[in-house]
Amino acid sequence: MTGFVPFLRFWVLAGAMALLSGCASTYLLDNQVQSFSQLAALPAQPTYRFERSLSQQQDPNQLALEALADPALHKAGLRRDDGAPRYSVQVGARTERTLSPYADPWGWGWGGGWGVGYGARHFGVGLGGPWPSTETYWVHREVSVIVRELASNRVVYETHASNDGPWLDHQAVLPAMFEAAMQGFPTPPPGPRRVDIQMGQGSS
């Protein structure tokens, strides 16, 4: 039996590495999206500048968030022009760690080690991991985009996207969520809908 425990330990570790390597593959990010519009079509000069609330003006991360949203706005047809904007765009994001719906009721987490026990009539082998703790990797995320027409000072477009899933790099997830939120601009379908975005490699 001396070679049995190292053999089992090898395959447990190999399985854990395979699980981690999946983070580097493609990932389908499913988003719940709802949008509201008063625009009938994209105007001839769809220029914009970013607008910030008072709290966002004090947030050191707001500039980075706007940079993550900018590619999705450009893909939707908007063009940033701080000198001659037709619209202002306010973007927001919120993330919250939540309990995974796939949480292990036994509360296993990442660990290591193994042991062997035996008695007069019984023999057993125990492995102490590594086992993935799904509670650590589940996150609720939300993003929002509000477009205001500067000439009339009225909101002409508002959209929200949310996602619940495992922990992934915000630098990769948030741009994909903004892309989902802006799908259908400027005439999105009514009501809540699901928008899937295929994320490429290296998003873990």
Order of alpha helices (4+ residues) and beta strands (2+ residues): alpha-beta-beta-alpha-alpha-beta-beta-beta-beta-beta-beta-alpha-beta
